[in-house]
Amino acid sequence: MNTDDSDALPSTDDSVLLLHNPHCSKSRATLALLEQNGIAFRERRYLERPLSVEELRELGRRLERPVREWVRTGEASFAAAGVSAGADEDALLAAIAKDPALLQRPIVVRGERARIGRPPADVLDLFDGNGDA
């Protein structure tokens, strides 16, 4: 694991980023899974270094899922943000950028693709067939 200051989303398949919350059991399990499989990755603690709206929009493209599928609507701060699950994408992205606890976790990004680690093993399909895991 590399925790350098490079927060950027990966630009090539050689670069892997874990969007990590160390207080989340699924996030810790995903981190351990990457380490057990010998996968080199950078870690971004997104609660400490939140993603911008632009980064979140790009993350959604890589996840290939609408933002309403990776926003944590059950968080108290979601209701406090004044948005609903049916809000438009821009409103949801702005809410996540303002309160990063609303971001589903963990997320692994490899090059142009990303997966949510729920369950943690789901992230391994980013590496299947590429000889990297």
Protein Blocks (a to p, Z undefined) as FASTA:
>chain_A
ZZbfblbccfbfkbccddddfkbmklmmmmmmmmmnopacddddfklmccdfklmmmmmm
mnopafklmccfkbmklmmnopafkbcfklmmmmmmmmmmlpccddddehjbccddbdfk
lmmmmmgonlpZZ
